[in-house]
Amino acid sequence: MGFFLAKGEALTEQLKQLAEQSDINATQTLSEIERRQLLSLLVKIYAAETSEE
């Protein structure tokens, strides 16, 4: 079972890196400050939506 867990953790790390690079590519016209503001607003929206469920 440890083998599959290690494979899963490695895959999770790869997917996190892929998602991070995708976010950077999608927001490449934004400054770092604007990117942080966008993330903050998206987290706020997500939190509001999940609290309504």
N, C-alpha and C positions, 0 to 999 in steps of 0.2 A: 504494500500500500504506500510506503514511503516514496517509491519511485514515481508513482502517479501524482502524489502530492507535490513532489519537487518539479515535475513536468508542468503541473498546473500553475505553480508559483512562477515559474519561468515564463510561461505563456502570459500570465497576468501582467508581469513586468513589461513584456514586449508590447502588449496592448496598451498599457499606460503610456509608454513612450510614443507609440504610434498616435494615440489620441492627443498627446501634448503637441507633437509636431503638426498634426492636422489643425489644432487650434491656432498655432502660431502662423501657419500658412493662410488660414482663413482670415486672420486679423492682421496681416502683414502691413496694411496701410495705417494701422493705429500705432500710436506711441505706446511705450510701456505703461505709462500712467493711464492712458485711455483703455488699454487692455485690462488693467486691474479694475478700473471703474466698471467696465462691461461685465467682468466676472462677478463683481460685487452685486451688480443689479440683477444678473441672471440667478445668482444664489438667492437673492431676496424674492424674486418672482417664483422660483421653484419652492421655496419655503412656504410662501403664501398659498400656492396651489396644493401642496401636500397637507397643509393644515386644514383645508376645506374638506378633504376626503373623509 
